[in-house]
Structures are given as structure tokens and as C-alpha cells.
Amino acid sequence: MMRCFILAALAFVLTSSIAQQCAQAASPAEVEKSIEKAKAFLYAQQKNGTWEIATDGELSPKGKHRGGLTALATYALVAAGENPQDPRLAKALEFLKKADMPSAYALGCRAQLWNLLPPSKETRKLAQIDAERLVRQ
């Protein structure tokens, strides 16, 4: 009887320990460190103010989803707390304001970005233009 009790107690301790290890969440400091690491990675990938894939040393203007990578990376950085006036993001935003984006994917990414920027007549107009283009697609 005592042997069964000891085995049951040991099983309880082991399963409790395993369950506790699996359920531990990251600390706020660990989350912040991961976000900072991700932001540094994204900035390291930026070329010529954008995140577009270069071919023959120039930005590819022919891709179906052109602008989508820049829109997505810029959105992620602004959502992570980066200042849109940071020169690295300002270059990307200027590109995105002028980019002809033919795909719903790229347009959708860019449309989400406008909502994160400080409200202005310009951002409202850009969001409206993208919304109208998305509806027509």
C-alpha cells in the first residue's frame, strides 16, 4: 500500500513539473528583447529604403506583388512601436505612397499600414484610394 502511495506521489510530482514547464510564458523582458531583435533583423534587410527584392541591382518593378514586402515590413515595424518619421521608415513610406501595387495582397498590406499612421488628410486619402482599388479587384 505504501509503495502505491509513493509511486502515485512521484507520478504527481513528475507530471506537475512537466506541466509547469510547458505552461511557462515568456517574461515581458523576453518579449521585448525578441521584438527588438526582430526589428533589427527587418532593418538589416532593407535596401534602398524598401524591402523589395532586387534583380540586376535594381528594384524589380515587374513583380505581381510588388510593394507587398515593403508594406508588410513597414507595417510590422510601425506596429512594433517604431516612429514613422524615422528616416528608414520615411523612405519606405514615400515609396509606398507612390507605388503602383497590382495585387490584392500588396494593396491589403499597404491599406493596413495607413491605419497605423498618425491621422491626416493625406493618410485618409491614401486609405480611401486603396479601399476603392481593393473593392474593384
N, CA, C and O atoms as CSV, one atom per row, in Angstrom:
chain,resi,resn,atom,element,x,y,z
A,1,MET,N,N,0.823,-1.192,0.000
A,1,MET,CA,C,0.000,0.000,0.000
A,1,MET,C,C,0.868,1.258,0.000
A,1,MET,O,O,0.608,2.209,-0.737
A,2,MET,N,N,1.901,1.243,0.839
A,2,MET,CA,C,2.797,2.385,0.923
A,2,MET,C,C,3.536,2.581,-0.406
A,2,MET,O,O,3.780,3.710,-0.832
A,3,ARG,N,N,3.884,1.476,-1.046
A,3,ARG,CA,C,4.571,1.525,-2.319
A,3,ARG,C,C,3.691,2.199,-3.376
A,3,ARG,O,O,4.196,3.006,-4.156
A,4,CYS,N,N,2.393,1.893,-3.425
A,4,CYS,CA,C,1.452,2.523,-4.371
A,4,CYS,C,C,1.339,4.015,-4.094
A,4,CYS,O,O,1.275,4.820,-5.023
A,5,PHE,N,N,1.315,4.381,-2.834
A,5,PHE,CA,C,1.214,5.789,-2.452
A,5,PHE,C,C,2.448,6.557,-2.932
A,5,PHE,O,O,2.335,7.653,-3.481
A,6,ILE,N,N,3.632,5.963,-2.717
A,6,ILE,CA,C,4.880,6.618,-3.141
A,6,ILE,C,C,4.924,6.744,-4.661
A,6,ILE,O,O,5.318,7.788,-5.180
A,7,LEU,N,N,4.533,5.712,-5.368
A,7,LEU,CA,C,4.509,5.768,-6.832
A,7,LEU,C,C,3.516,6.817,-7.336
A,7,LEU,O,O,3.807,7.543,-8.286
A,8,ALA,N,N,2.357,6.897,-6.707
A,8,ALA,CA,C,1.352,7.894,-7.090
A,8,ALA,C,C,1.865,9.307,-6.812
A,8,ALA,O,O,1.672,10.208,-7.628
A,9,ALA,N,N,2.510,9.499,-5.675
A,9,ALA,CA,C,3.056,10.814,-5.321
A,9,ALA,C,C,4.162,11.201,-6.301
A,9,ALA,O,O,4.222,12.345,-6.751
A,10,LEU,N,N,5.027,10.258,-6.628
A,10,LEU,CA,C,6.102,10.510,-7.580
A,10,LEU,C,C,5.537,10.859,-8.964
A,10,LEU,O,O,6.024,11.782,-9.617
A,11,ALA,N,N,4.532,10.138,-9.402
A,11,ALA,CA,C,3.887,10.422,-10.681
A,11,ALA,C,C,3.267,11.816,-10.674
A,11,ALA,O,O,3.364,12.539,-11.665
A,12,PHE,N,N,2.637,12.198,-9.576
A,12,PHE,CA,C,2.037,13.528,-9.456
A,12,PHE,C,C,3.097,14.615,-9.561
A,12,PHE,O,O,2.917,15.597,-10.281
A,13,VAL,N,N,4.204,14.440,-8.840
A,13,VAL,CA,C,5.281,15.434,-8.850
A,13,VAL,C,C,5.856,15.560,-10.261
A,13,VAL,O,O,6.060,16.673,-10.745
A,14,LEU,N,N,6.114,14.446,-10.915
A,14,LEU,CA,C,6.685,14.478,-12.266
A,14,LEU,C,C,5.742,15.139,-13.264
A,14,LEU,O,O,6.176,15.985,-14.045
A,15,THR,N,N,4.479,14.777,-13.255
A,15,THR,CA,C,3.532,15.374,-14.210
A,15,THR,C,C,3.296,16.841,-13.901
A,15,THR,O,O,3.116,17.640,-14.820
A,16,SER,N,N,3.294,17.207,-12.639
A,16,SER,CA,C,3.132,18.620,-12.278
A,16,SER,C,C,4.314,19.434,-12.771
A,16,SER,O,O,4.147,20.541,-13.282
A,17,SER,N,N,5.501,18.885,-12.616
A,17,SER,CA,C,6.721,19.566,-13.059
A,17,SER,C,C,6.725,19.743,-14.570
A,17,SER,O,O,7.055,20.815,-15.076
A,18,ILE,N,N,6.361,18.691,-15.283
A,18,ILE,CA,C,6.324,18.768,-16.750
A,18,ILE,C,C,5.270,19.769,-17.208
A,18,ILE,O,O,5.531,20.578,-18.099
A,19,ALA,N,N,4.104,19.724,-16.617
A,19,ALA,CA,C,3.029,20.643,-16.997
A,19,ALA,C,C,3.427,22.080,-16.716
A,19,ALA,O,O,3.117,22.976,-17.501
A,20,GLN,N,N,4.111,22.307,-15.603
A,20,GLN,CA,C,4.520,23.663,-15.255
A,20,GLN,C,C,5.547,24.179,-16.263
A,20,GLN,O,O,5.485,25.343,-16.660
A,21,GLN,N,N,6.481,23.340,-16.676
A,21,GLN,CA,C,7.484,23.752,-17.645
A,21,GLN,C,C,6.854,24.090,-18.989
A,21,GLN,O,O,7.283,25.033,-19.653
A,22,CYS,N,N,5.863,23.348,-19.388
A,22,CYS,CA,C,5.206,23.592,-20.667
A,22,CYS,C,C,4.375,24.866,-20.641
A,22,CYS,O,O,4.209,25.516,-21.673
A,23,ALA,N,N,3.862,25.224,-19.498
A,23,ALA,CA,C,2.931,26.331,-19.403
A,23,ALA,C,C,3.600,27.670,-19.120
A,23,ALA,O,O,2.920,28.695,-19.069
A,24,GLN,N,N,4.914,27.684,-18.935
A,24,GLN,CA,C,5.579,28.941,-18.612
A,24,GLN,C,C,5.562,29.875,-19.816
A,24,GLN,O,O,5.909,29.493,-20.933
A,25,ALA,N,N,5.156,31.079,-19.556
A,25,ALA,CA,C,5.111,32.088,-20.616
A,25,ALA,C,C,6.403,32.897,-20.598
A,25,ALA,O,O,7.135,32.906,-19.608
A,26,ALA,N,N,6.662,33.562,-21.691
A,26,ALA,CA,C,7.821,34.449,-21.752
A,26,ALA,C,C,7.574,35.649,-20.856
A,26,ALA,O,O,6.441,36.109,-20.716
A,27,SER,N,N,8.621,36.143,-20.261
A,27,SER,CA,C,8.504,37.327,-19.414
A,27,SER,C,C,8.368,38.554,-20.317
A,27,SER,O,O,8.714,38.493,-21.497
A,28,PRO,N,N,7.872,39.661,-19.776
A,28,PRO,CA,C,7.800,40.887,-20.586
A,28,PRO,C,C,9.168,41.303,-21.140
A,28,PRO,O,O,9.258,41.805,-22.260
A,29,ALA,N,N,10.218,41.095,-20.363
A,29,ALA,CA,C,11.559,41.446,-20.841
A,29,ALA,C,C,11.974,40.559,-22.006
A,29,ALA,O,O,12.605,41.034,-22.950
A,30,GLU,N,N,11.626,39.273,-21.950
A,30,GLU,CA,C,11.944,38.360,-23.045
A,30,GLU,C,C,11.174,38.719,-24.307
A,30,GLU,O,O,11.711,38.644,-25.412
A,31,VAL,N,N,9.929,39.104,-24.144
A,31,VAL,CA,C,9.116,39.519,-25.291
A,31,VAL,C,C,9.713,40.775,-25.911
A,31,VAL,O,O,9.864,40.853,-27.131
A,32,GLU,N,N,10.051,41.748,-25.090
A,32,GLU,CA,C,10.626,42.997,-25.599
A,32,GLU,C,C,11.957,42.729,-26.314
A,32,GLU,O,O,12.229,43.313,-27.363
A,33,LYS,N,N,12.772,41.857,-25.748
A,33,LYS,CA,C,14.053,41.513,-26.380
A,33,LYS,C,C,13.825,40.876,-27.752
A,33,LYS,O,O,14.552,41.172,-28.700
A,34,SER,N,N,12.827,40.011,-27.862
A,34,SER,CA,C,12.518,39.368,-29.140
A,34,SER,C,C,12.012,40.378,-30.161
A,34,SER,O,O,12.362,40.300,-31.339
A,35,ILE,N,N,11.203,41.313,-29.723
A,35,ILE,CA,C,10.702,42.357,-30.626
A,35,ILE,C,C,11.859,43.206,-31.139
A,35,ILE,O,O,11.934,43.500,-32.332
A,36,GLU,N,N,12.758,43.601,-30.244
A,36,GLU,CA,C,13.914,44.407,-30.655
A,36,GLU,C,C,14.790,43.640,-31.647
A,36,GLU,O,O,15.300,44.220,-32.605
A,37,LYS,N,N,14.960,42.363,-31.421
A,37,LYS,CA,C,15.749,41.523,-32.330
A,37,LYS,C,C,15.082,41.445,-33.704
A,37,LYS,O,O,15.754,41.516,-34.732
A,38,ALA,N,N,13.766,41.300,-33.712
A,38,ALA,CA,C,13.026,41.225,-34.979
A,38,ALA,C,C,13.115,42.548,-35.734
A,38,ALA,O,O,13.287,42.556,-36.953
A,39,LYS,N,N,12.999,43.664,-35.020
A,39,LYS,CA,C,13.109,44.969,-35.678
A,39,LYS,C,C,14.496,45.153,-36.286
A,39,LYS,O,O,14.623,45.633,-37.413
A,40,ALA,N,N,15.530,44.776,-35.548
A,40,ALA,CA,C,16.896,44.895,-36.078
A,40,ALA,C,C,17.064,44.034,-37.327
A,40,ALA,O,O,17.711,44.446,-38.290
A,41,PHE,N,N,16.482,42.840,-37.308
A,41,PHE,CA,C,16.557,41.961,-38.478
A,41,PHE,C,C,15.884,42.618,-39.680
A,41,PHE,O,O,16.445,42.627,-40.776
A,42,LEU,N,N,14.687,43.166,-39.483
A,42,LEU,CA,C,13.977,43.796,-40.604
A,42,LEU,C,C,14.768,44.973,-41.169
A,42,LEU,O,O,14.902,45.103,-42.386
A,43,TYR,N,N,15.289,45.825,-40.297
A,43,TYR,CA,C,16.078,46.954,-40.787
A,43,TYR,C,C,17.319,46.479,-41.546
A,43,TYR,O,O,17.720,47.106,-42.527
A,44,ALA,N,N,17.925,45.386,-41.107
A,44,ALA,CA,C,19.115,44.866,-41.786
A,44,ALA,C,C,18.798,44.374,-43.195
A,44,ALA,O,O,19.689,44.328,-44.043
A,45,GLN,N,N,17.553,44.006,-43.458
A,45,GLN,CA,C,17.140,43.513,-44.778
A,45,GLN,C,C,16.769,44.647,-45.724
A,45,GLN,O,O,16.642,44.421,-46.927
A,46,GLN,N,N,16.594,45.850,-45.212
A,46,GLN,CA,C,16.150,46.978,-46.036
A,46,GLN,C,C,17.257,47.402,-47.001
A,46,GLN,O,O,18.421,47.534,-46.623
A,47,LYS,N,N,16.864,47.608,-48.242
A,47,LYS,CA,C,17.791,48.067,-49.281
A,47,LYS,C,C,17.144,49.231,-50.027
A,47,LYS,O,O,15.991,49.149,-50.448
A,48,ASN,N,N,17.894,50.304,-50.182
A,48,ASN,CA,C,17.409,51.484,-50.914
A,48,ASN,C,C,16.076,51.998,-50.375
A,48,ASN,O,O,15.254,52.508,-51.136
A,49,GLY,N,N,15.858,51.866,-49.073
A,49,GLY,CA,C,14.638,52.387,-48.474
A,49,GLY,C,C,13.435,51.475,-48.556
A,49,GLY,O,O,12.359,51.828,-48.072
A,50,THR,N,N,13.595,50.290,-49.170
A,50,THR,CA,C,12.471,49.375,-49.290
A,50,THR,C,C,12.916,47.962,-48.916
A,50,THR,O,O,14.080,47.722,-48.598
A,51,TRP,N,N,11.984,47.060,-48.963
A,51,TRP,CA,C,12.264,45.649,-48.751
A,51,TRP,C,C,11.956,44.851,-50.022
A,51,TRP,O,O,11.750,43.638,-49.963
A,52,GLU,N,N,11.927,45.518,-51.143
A,52,GLU,CA,C,11.666,44.849,-52.405
A,52,GLU,C,C,12.882,44.026,-52.802
A,52,GLU,O,O,14.010,44.362,-52.442
A,53,ILE,N,N,12.655,42.968,-53.530
A,53,ILE,CA,C,13.730,42.089,-53.951
A,53,ILE,C,C,14.394,42.692,-55.182
A,53,ILE,O,O,13.730,43.023,-56.165
A,54,ALA,N,N,15.699,42.826,-55.112
A,54,ALA,CA,C,16.446,43.438,-56.207
A,54,ALA,C,C,16.805,42.394,-57.258
A,54,ALA,O,O,17.147,41.254,-56.946
A,55,THR,N,N,16.715,42.824,-58.512
A,55,THR,CA,C,17.191,42.000,-59.626
A,55,THR,C,C,18.089,42.882,-60.473
A,55,THR,O,O,17.733,44.015,-60.798
A,56,ASP,N,N,19.233,42.372,-60.823
A,56,ASP,CA,C,20.201,43.143,-61.612
A,56,ASP,C,C,20.539,44.481,-60.968
A,56,ASP,O,O,20.765,45.471,-61.664
A,57,GLY,N,N,20.572,44.509,-59.629
A,57,GLY,CA,C,20.968,45.718,-58.919
A,57,GLY,C,C,19.881,46.770,-58.788
A,57,GLY,O,O,20.115,47.821,-58.191
A,58,GLU,N,N,18.714,46.516,-59.324
A,58,GLU,CA,C,17.632,47.490,-59.220
A,58,GLU,C,C,16.387,46.833,-58.648
A,58,GLU,O,O,16.239,45.612,-58.676
A,59,LEU,N,N,15.501,47.666,-58.132
A,59,LEU,CA,C,14.238,47.134,-57.616
A,59,LEU,C,C,13.425,46.578,-58.765
A,59,LEU,O,O,13.365,47.164,-59.846
A,60,SER,N,N,12.814,45.468,-58.522
A,60,SER,CA,C,12.012,44.837,-59.563
A,60,SER,C,C,10.638,45.508,-59.640
A,60,SER,O,O,9.839,45.386,-58.711
A,61,PRO,N,N,10.360,46.209,-60.731
A,61,PRO,CA,C,9.051,46.845,-60.870
A,61,PRO,C,C,8.006,45.934,-61.500
A,61,PRO,O,O,6.863,46.347,-61.700
A,62,LYS,N,N,8.390,44.687,-61.818
A,62,LYS,CA,C,7.510,43.839,-62.602
A,62,LYS,C,C,6.759,42.793,-61.791
A,62,LYS,O,O,5.825,42.185,-62.311
A,63,GLY,N,N,7.132,42.562,-60.535
A,63,GLY,CA,C,6.513,41.509,-59.752
A,63,GLY,C,C,5.039,41.756,-59.501
A,63,GLY,O,O,4.607,42.891,-59.303
A,64,LYS,N,N,4.275,40.673,-59.512
A,64,LYS,CA,C,2.832,40.778,-59.290
A,64,LYS,C,C,2.517,41.396,-57.933
A,64,LYS,O,O,1.553,42.149,-57.799
A,65,HIS,N,N,3.322,41.080,-56.936
A,65,HIS,CA,C,3.074,41.573,-55.587
A,65,HIS,C,C,4.026,42.701,-55.202
A,65,HIS,O,O,4.298,42.908,-54.019
A,66,ARG,N,N,4.527,43.423,-56.187
A,66,ARG,CA,C,5.486,44.480,-55.887
A,66,ARG,C,C,4.902,45.442,-54.853
A,66,ARG,O,O,3.722,45.792,-54.886
A,67,GLY,N,N,5.758,45.845,-53.955
A,67,GLY,CA,C,5.345,46.729,-52.865
A,67,GLY,C,C,4.871,45.971,-51.642
A,67,GLY,O,O,4.850,46.530,-50.545
A,68,GLY,N,N,4.494,44.724,-51.800
A,68,GLY,CA,C,3.953,43.956,-50.683
A,68,GLY,C,C,4.951,43.716,-49.569
A,68,GLY,O,O,4.602,43.813,-48.392
A,69,LEU,N,N,6.205,43.399,-49.929
A,69,LEU,CA,C,7.219,43.179,-48.902
A,69,LEU,C,C,7.499,44.454,-48.119
A,69,LEU,O,O,7.650,44.422,-46.898
A,70,THR,N,N,7.568,45.562,-48.820
A,70,THR,CA,C,7.819,46.837,-48.144
A,70,THR,C,C,6.632,47.215,-47.267
A,70,THR,O,O,6.815,47.687,-46.145
A,71,ALA,N,N,5.421,47.010,-47.769
A,71,ALA,CA,C,4.236,47.322,-46.974
A,71,ALA,C,C,4.183,46.469,-45.712
A,71,ALA,O,O,3.885,46.970,-44.628
A,72,LEU,N,N,4.469,45.193,-45.857
A,72,LEU,CA,C,4.417,44.280,-44.719
A,72,LEU,C,C,5.496,44.592,-43.682
A,72,LEU,O,O,5.213,44.624,-42.485
A,73,ALA,N,N,6.728,44.824,-44.133
A,73,ALA,CA,C,7.824,45.136,-43.213
A,73,ALA,C,C,7.575,46.476,-42.517
A,73,ALA,O,O,7.810,46.603,-41.315
A,74,THR,N,N,7.106,47.464,-43.260
A,74,THR,CA,C,6.833,48.777,-42.672
A,74,THR,C,C,5.703,48.677,-41.659
A,74,THR,O,O,5.780,49.264,-40.580
A,75,TYR,N,N,4.660,47.941,-42.000
A,75,TYR,CA,C,3.547,47.718,-41.073
A,75,TYR,C,C,4.054,47.081,-39.782
A,75,TYR,O,O,3.708,47.527,-38.688
A,76,ALA,N,N,4.877,46.035,-39.911
A,76,ALA,CA,C,5.385,45.327,-38.731
A,76,ALA,C,C,6.196,46.261,-37.840
A,76,ALA,O,O,6.060,46.222,-36.618
A,77,LEU,N,N,7.031,47.091,-38.437
A,77,LEU,CA,C,7.861,48.000,-37.656
A,77,LEU,C,C,7.036,49.076,-36.958
A,77,LEU,O,O,7.273,49.376,-35.788
A,78,VAL,N,N,6.078,49.653,-37.660
A,78,VAL,CA,C,5.225,50.674,-37.044
A,78,VAL,C,C,4.362,50.043,-35.949
A,78,VAL,O,O,4.185,50.633,-34.883
A,79,ALA,N,N,3.828,48.855,-36.206
A,79,ALA,CA,C,3.026,48.158,-35.199
A,79,ALA,C,C,3.855,47.811,-33.968
A,79,ALA,O,O,3.320,47.710,-32.864
A,80,ALA,N,N,5.163,47.627,-34.156
A,80,ALA,CA,C,6.067,47.301,-33.046
A,80,ALA,C,C,6.549,48.554,-32.319
A,80,ALA,O,O,7.391,48.473,-31.424
A,81,GLY,N,N,6.015,49.710,-32.705
A,81,GLY,CA,C,6.330,50.938,-31.979
A,81,GLY,C,C,7.344,51.853,-32.616
A,81,GLY,O,O,7.707,52.874,-32.032
A,82,GLU,N,N,7.810,51.511,-33.803
A,82,GLU,CA,C,8.779,52.379,-34.468
A,82,GLU,C,C,8.099,53.662,-34.943
A,82,GLU,O,O,6.924,53.652,-35.311
A,83,ASN,N,N,8.836,54.748,-34.933
A,83,ASN,CA,C,8.326,56.052,-35.330
A,83,ASN,C,C,8.294,56.150,-36.857
A,83,ASN,O,O,9.324,55.968,-37.506
A,84,PRO,N,N,7.127,56.434,-37.435
A,84,PRO,CA,C,7.050,56.549,-38.896
A,84,PRO,C,C,7.930,57.660,-39.463
A,84,PRO,O,O,8.209,57.684,-40.662
A,85,GLN,N,N,8.368,58.582,-38.602
A,85,GLN,CA,C,9.244,59.659,-39.071
A,85,GLN,C,C,10.712,59.274,-39.054
A,85,GLN,O,O,11.560,60.041,-39.511
A,86,ASP,N,N,11.021,58.093,-38.533
A,86,ASP,CA,C,12.388,57.583,-38.597
A,86,ASP,C,C,12.789,57.596,-40.067
A,86,ASP,O,O,12.017,57.130,-40.905
A,87,PRO,N,N,13.963,58.109,-40.409
A,87,PRO,CA,C,14.353,58.206,-41.821
A,87,PRO,C,C,14.252,56.890,-42.585
A,87,PRO,O,O,13.931,56.888,-43.774
A,88,ARG,N,N,14.520,55.776,-41.917
A,88,ARG,CA,C,14.432,54.477,-42.603
A,88,ARG,C,C,12.994,54.165,-42.985
A,88,ARG,O,O,12.736,53.618,-44.058
A,89,LEU,N,N,12.058,54.512,-42.109
A,89,LEU,CA,C,10.645,54.274,-42.425
A,89,LEU,C,C,10.098,55.352,-43.334
A,89,LEU,O,O,9.229,55.078,-44.163
A,90,ALA,N,N,10.586,56.567,-43.198
A,90,ALA,CA,C,10.112,57.655,-44.060
A,90,ALA,C,C,10.390,57.335,-45.529
A,90,ALA,O,O,9.556,57.612,-46.392
A,91,LYS,N,N,11.557,56.753,-45.818
A,91,LYS,CA,C,11.878,56.360,-47.195
A,91,LYS,C,C,10.902,55.300,-47.699
A,91,LYS,O,O,10.409,55.373,-48.825
A,92,ALA,N,N,10.639,54.328,-46.855
A,92,ALA,CA,C,9.707,53.260,-47.236
A,92,ALA,C,C,8.309,53.825,-47.457
A,92,ALA,O,O,7.626,53.437,-48.405
A,93,LEU,N,N,7.885,54.728,-46.598
A,93,LEU,CA,C,6.549,55.320,-46.732
A,93,LEU,C,C,6.436,56.133,-48.020
A,93,LEU,O,O,5.399,56.102,-48.682
A,94,GLU,N,N,7.479,56.851,-48.374
A,94,GLU,CA,C,7.451,57.607,-49.634
A,94,GLU,C,C,7.325,56.650,-50.815
A,94,GLU,O,O,6.578,56.921,-51.755
A,95,PHE,N,N,8.045,55.544,-50.773
A,95,PHE,CA,C,7.921,54.535,-51.820
A,95,PHE,C,C,6.489,54.014,-51.888
A,95,PHE,O,O,5.913,53.913,-52.970
A,96,LEU,N,N,5.917,53.685,-50.731
A,96,LEU,CA,C,4.570,53.104,-50.689
A,96,LEU,C,C,3.488,54.087,-51.132
A,96,LEU,O,O,2.484,53.680,-51.716
A,97,LYS,N,N,3.682,55.352,-50.863
A,97,LYS,CA,C,2.694,56.356,-51.274
A,97,LYS,C,C,2.584,56.437,-52.795
A,97,LYS,O,O,1.526,56.765,-53.331
A,98,LYS,N,N,3.679,56.136,-53.480
A,98,LYS,CA,C,3.713,56.271,-54.940
A,98,LYS,C,C,3.627,54.948,-55.688
A,98,LYS,O,O,3.377,54.933,-56.893
A,99,ALA,N,N,3.831,53.841,-54.985
A,99,ALA,CA,C,3.932,52.544,-55.658
A,99,ALA,C,C,2.607,52.103,-56.267
A,99,ALA,O,O,1.552,52.192,-55.640
A,100,ASP,N,N,2.691,51.625,-57.511
A,100,ASP,CA,C,1.541,51.014,-58.169
A,100,ASP,C,C,1.534,49.550,-57.744
A,100,ASP,O,O,2.415,48.785,-58.136
A,101,MET,N,N,0.565,49.167,-56.960
A,101,MET,CA,C,0.514,47.817,-56.411
A,101,MET,C,C,-0.655,47.078,-57.035
A,101,MET,O,O,-1.811,47.352,-56.714
A,102,PRO,N,N,-0.354,46.133,-57.935
A,102,PRO,CA,C,-1.422,45.473,-58.688
A,102,PRO,C,C,-2.166,44.366,-57.948
A,102,PRO,O,O,-3.288,44.029,-58.327
A,103,SER,N,N,-1.575,43.794,-56.906
A,103,SER,CA,C,-2.236,42.642,-56.276
A,103,SER,C,C,-3.016,43.037,-55.028
A,103,SER,O,O,-2.682,44.005,-54.344
A,104,ALA,N,N,-4.056,42.270,-54.753
A,104,ALA,CA,C,-4.854,42.490,-53.550
A,104,ALA,C,C,-4.005,42.281,-52.304
A,104,ALA,O,O,-4.193,42.972,-51.302
A,105,TYR,N,N,-3.075,41.335,-52.357
A,105,TYR,CA,C,-2.179,41.083,-51.225
A,105,TYR,C,C,-1.391,42.345,-50.871
A,105,TYR,O,O,-1.409,42.795,-49.725
A,106,ALA,N,N,-0.703,42.909,-51.858
A,106,ALA,CA,C,0.132,44.084,-51.617
A,106,ALA,C,C,-0.722,45.276,-51.193
A,106,ALA,O,O,-0.376,46.001,-50.260
A,107,LEU,N,N,-1.837,45.469,-51.887
A,107,LEU,CA,C,-2.735,46.575,-51.520
A,107,LEU,C,C,-3.279,46.417,-50.111
A,107,LEU,O,O,-3.355,47.389,-49.359
A,108,GLY,N,N,-3.656,45.203,-49.750
A,108,GLY,CA,C,-4.187,44.944,-48.415
A,108,GLY,C,C,-3.165,45.231,-47.334
A,108,GLY,O,O,-3.497,45.805,-46.297
A,109,CYS,N,N,-1.930,44.838,-47.571
A,109,CYS,CA,C,-0.859,45.124,-46.605
A,109,CYS,C,C,-0.666,46.633,-46.451
A,109,CYS,O,O,-0.544,47.146,-45.338
A,110,ARG,N,N,-0.642,47.327,-47.578
A,110,ARG,CA,C,-0.451,48.775,-47.522
A,110,ARG,C,C,-1.643,49.462,-46.871
A,110,ARG,O,O,-1.465,50.406,-46.102
A,111,ALA,N,N,-2.844,49.009,-47.164
A,111,ALA,CA,C,-4.047,49.620,-46.578
A,111,ALA,C,C,-4.041,49.498,-45.056
A,111,ALA,O,O,-4.477,50.414,-44.358
A,112,GLN,N,N,-3.553,48.382,-44.543
A,112,GLN,CA,C,-3.466,48.209,-43.095
A,112,GLN,C,C,-2.477,49.194,-42.481
A,112,GLN,O,O,-2.678,49.666,-41.362
A,113,LEU,N,N,-1.424,49.501,-43.204
A,113,LEU,CA,C,-0.405,50.425,-42.710
A,113,LEU,C,C,-0.967,51.821,-42.497
A,113,LEU,O,O,-0.655,52.461,-41.493
A,114,TRP,N,N,-1.792,52.307,-43.423
A,114,TRP,CA,C,-2.319,53.671,-43.303
A,114,TRP,C,C,-3.051,53.857,-41.982
A,114,TRP,O,O,-3.047,54.952,-41.418
A,115,ASN,N,N,-3.681,52.792,-41.483
A,115,ASN,CA,C,-4.422,52.899,-40.219
A,115,ASN,C,C,-3.510,53.067,-39.009
A,115,ASN,O,O,-3.964,53.527,-37.961
A,116,LEU,N,N,-2.260,52.711,-39.127
A,116,LEU,CA,C,-1.322,52.840,-38.008
A,116,LEU,C,C,-0.624,54.189,-37.964
A,116,LEU,O,O,-0.033,54.555,-36.948
A,117,LEU,N,N,-0.691,54.925,-39.060
A,117,LEU,CA,C,-0.008,56.212,-39.116
A,117,LEU,C,C,-0.856,57.290,-38.439
A,117,LEU,O,O,-2.076,57.159,-38.335
A,118,PRO,N,N,-0.195,58.357,-37.978
A,118,PRO,CA,C,-0.975,59.453,-37.391
A,118,PRO,C,C,-2.023,59.946,-38.387
A,118,PRO,O,O,-1.721,60.118,-39.568
A,119,PRO,N,N,-3.244,60.174,-37.923
A,119,PRO,CA,C,-4.307,60.607,-38.843
A,119,PRO,C,C,-3.980,61.953,-39.501
A,119,PRO,O,O,-3.511,62.889,-38.853
A,120,SER,N,N,-4.238,62.013,-40.778
A,120,SER,CA,C,-4.064,63.253,-41.534
A,120,SER,C,C,-4.928,63.151,-42.777
A,120,SER,O,O,-5.434,62.078,-43.105
A,121,LYS,N,N,-5.097,64.266,-43.464
A,121,LYS,CA,C,-5.843,64.246,-44.722
A,121,LYS,C,C,-5.168,63.304,-45.722
A,121,LYS,O,O,-5.835,62.572,-46.453
A,122,GLU,N,N,-3.845,63.337,-45.740
A,122,GLU,CA,C,-3.106,62.503,-46.683
A,122,GLU,C,C,-3.330,61.013,-46.406
A,122,GLU,O,O,-3.613,60.254,-47.333
A,123,THR,N,N,-3.205,60.583,-45.145
A,123,THR,CA,C,-3.369,59.157,-44.851
A,123,THR,C,C,-4.809,58.706,-45.073
A,123,THR,O,O,-5.046,57.581,-45.513
A,124,ARG,N,N,-5.771,59.574,-44.771
A,124,ARG,CA,C,-7.172,59.218,-45.045
A,124,ARG,C,C,-7.396,59.048,-46.541
A,124,ARG,O,O,-8.093,58.128,-46.969
A,125,LYS,N,N,-6.807,59.933,-47.334
A,125,LYS,CA,C,-6.961,59.852,-48.784
A,125,LYS,C,C,-6.288,58.585,-49.323
A,125,LYS,O,O,-6.856,57.892,-50.167
A,126,LEU,N,N,-5.087,58.287,-48.840
A,126,LEU,CA,C,-4.386,57.081,-49.281
A,126,LEU,C,C,-5.167,55.822,-48.913
A,126,LEU,O,O,-5.262,54.893,-49.715
A,127,ALA,N,N,-5.720,55.791,-47.714
A,127,ALA,CA,C,-6.515,54.634,-47.278
A,127,ALA,C,C,-7.762,54.491,-48.145
A,127,ALA,O,O,-8.138,53.378,-48.511
A,128,GLN,N,N,-8.396,55.598,-48.470
A,128,GLN,CA,C,-9.597,55.572,-49.303
A,128,GLN,C,C,-9.292,55.055,-50.709
A,128,GLN,O,O,-10.042,54.255,-51.267
A,129,ILE,N,N,-8.188,55.521,-51.261
A,129,ILE,CA,C,-7.785,55.073,-52.597
A,129,ILE,C,C,-7.543,53.567,-52.606
A,129,ILE,O,O,-7.996,52.864,-53.509
A,130,ASP,N,N,-6.822,53.074,-51.590
A,130,ASP,CA,C,-6.554,51.633,-51.523
A,130,ASP,C,C,-7.841,50.844,-51.308
A,130,ASP,O,O,-8.020,49.779,-51.898
A,131,ALA,N,N,-8.727,51.348,-50.479
A,131,ALA,CA,C,-10.002,50.652,-50.233
A,131,ALA,C,C,-10.800,50.547,-51.530
A,131,ALA,O,O,-11.351,49.489,-51.831
A,132,GLU,N,N,-10.867,51.626,-52.296
A,132,GLU,CA,C,-11.600,51.609,-53.562
A,132,GLU,C,C,-10.971,50.623,-54.552
A,132,GLU,O,O,-11.683,49.911,-55.260
A,133,ARG,N,N,-9.644,50.586,-54.599
A,133,ARG,CA,C,-8.965,49.652,-55.509
A,133,ARG,C,C,-9.208,48.214,-55.086
A,133,ARG,O,O,-9.395,47.340,-55.932
A,134,LEU,N,N,-9.208,47.963,-53.783
A,134,LEU,CA,C,-9.471,46.594,-53.291
A,134,LEU,C,C,-10.873,46.137,-53.620
A,134,LEU,O,O,-11.081,44.974,-53.966
A,135,VAL,N,N,-11.839,47.037,-53.518
A,135,VAL,CA,C,-13.233,46.698,-53.825
A,135,VAL,C,C,-13.376,46.383,-55.317
A,135,VAL,O,O,-14.143,45.495,-55.692
A,136,ARG,N,N,-12.657,47.092,-56.150
A,136,ARG,CA,C,-12.743,46.856,-57.616
A,136,ARG,C,C,-12.069,45.565,-58.046
A,136,ARG,O,O,-12.363,45.050,-59.124
A,137,GLN,N,N,-11.177,45.036,-57.231
A,137,GLN,CA,C,-10.441,43.822,-57.665
A,137,GLN,C,C,-11.263,42.593,-57.571
A,137,GLN,O,O,-10.787,41.506,-57.897
